[in-house]
């Protein structure tokens, strides 16, 4: 916990204890006196209001007495005089009704019902009035209206002065619900307070809650049934037996204090109550005021305490900051404390300490910077510092001294090495790390000399190798040019094949057309054959018809022959006379015979024609069959020619692909030729560079102790280099090891693509 | 025996049975017709083919091949019927003779006639009058009235 916090807290707690110590006794005294003050106040209110109510009632009764003892009233003539006389008074005194009671108790009133025959002789207030005093009834139920009423009665005296007797009385009826309540409500009270009134039996006659009055609640008898009333009933029981006093009671769960007093001359007691909460809230208000004031003082005290604590803790904090800065190595500091007390002295001592440290540090810094700048002869003046600081500075000087001497010999050796004298070495012995350094320098010299010797050997090998490369490149160039010419020939052959294939395809297409035409002509021939067949059928049919006709002709010839014979017979019968006729008959017969002969010949011809027709039909059928077969053959020819055409196309495209492949090969060959040339020139370049390298190596001075190494060893050493490189690559996880063998396929990528084309 | 060939001179109608030529005197011929429909008659000899109706007259017809015991022929459009008229008991009767083919009416001189050959007593050849040689062919001249016996004729006429 911070110092200022501690001081503030202590101060604050002390202040709080003081304030609490004052407030609690004040509170206790206040509590005790507050209630008494309120009860006194209630007493005064109750007494003064009881007096007020009494004065008002007395005044009203006196007014009624005055009315009762008018001359007109003393006539006792109700119908004739008194009734008319009273009517204006009803309004004036604020009554509901007025009337008159005779000494025998008969009651007449202004708005009576005829023949009511009411008798009030048994009423208490009537009996009191008959003794010659003014009287007020309790709250009673009216025999006329059946409602709660308050009756005033004033006696009519036979005359003024002593010795007068009561000859009747005037009564006034007031609304029981209002009369006393108005009186009570007019009473001056205070906040949280209410007043009520009871009669001698404990029945409530006035209350802010009018229902209590209307229902004529008796507090004492009600308490037997309702425990809520018990507390109030206890108070009322005590109050009925005394003129006035104080009490506490509980109603509806609330606590009240009360003061009561009798109304002198009347059967009622007046109560004034005060809600304790009201009283307590006022008490709380006072208490709160005290607490607020106490709190304000507390806050003010704490603020003062904080300011005081700040004043003490600020220089301590500054000193603390300085110490922390020194702890963290920060010495560029100024202390800003001006107080003259012990805290001020502490600050000054801190400042001096900081200054001493700063001086040491700045000298060390200077020395270090000089050493970094290579000025190893710079030293610090030890006399400027005291005691342990002086020892520190001296040590720094010694460190420089120990570095400077070996450095000089190193520089000498390095100088010789840089002048290409590779025989230079460090001769003196030094301790510790310096020895290690010197050995390393000597090792470096050895390694360098060995390397240069190896370079010498390697240069010789490079020279011979580059010569070989030159020769190889030449060979490659020659073979490449041969390859190129072969490719040229292949290319021209391919072109020929291509044109032949194209020719083939064209011929196949022409053949296809011809086959189509042939098929069409076969179709048309077929149609002609069919027509011919039909024609032959027609011929056959007509031959048959002709045959029939010939038959008829034969028949006719036969008949004619018979007729001729008959004629000849008849001519014979006729004898000589028929000779001429016989000649005619003979002629007819001959004609008939010739006709028959001709018919026979014709028939034979027709038969032959028919046979020929049938044979022709058969031949036509065969020809048709042959034509159909021919068509099928042509169709086959067509499909074959189609296949030829398609395969020709395929052949053409294949030849095209071969052609592009050969072209690619050609390009590759050209590239090869160019590469061969380039490699030849590169080899030459290599050769000349090897010569240069050789000159350069020869400029070094060597001790020749490494030159007896065999070529094999040299080879192995040179091959160690890539091995070491591979190791270093293996240590790096994300890099692929690359060597000559793995690079090869990438350089041959064009060849790969060429192969793919070829396939 | 010796017969006067002159009595057989005259006009003859020649006809064929198979390849053989026969002749019949035109004097006994009423008419030559093509073969008509023949109505068959039961209970008659085989050579009697039946009867025909020639212009309202019923005439019996005889197949001469069957009468001459030659092989039976199938009638064709050359087959003809020669209607013969003859006397039987003073009554003129007609009879149809079916032949293969009728040829012509020719005059036969006595020079061309030879008497009919006699083959023996038992052989009845009296219906052949004579043989004539005409145009290198032999024509048998028939006495048509004797081809059928009287009994046969009577039988036929009673049909």
Interface residues (C-beta under 8 A of the other chain):
Chain A: X554 X555 X558 X559 X561 X562 X565 X566 X568 X569 X571 X572 X573 X582 X585 X586 X589
Chain B: X11 X13 X26 X27 X29 X31 X32 X33 X34 X77 X78 X80 X102 X104 X105
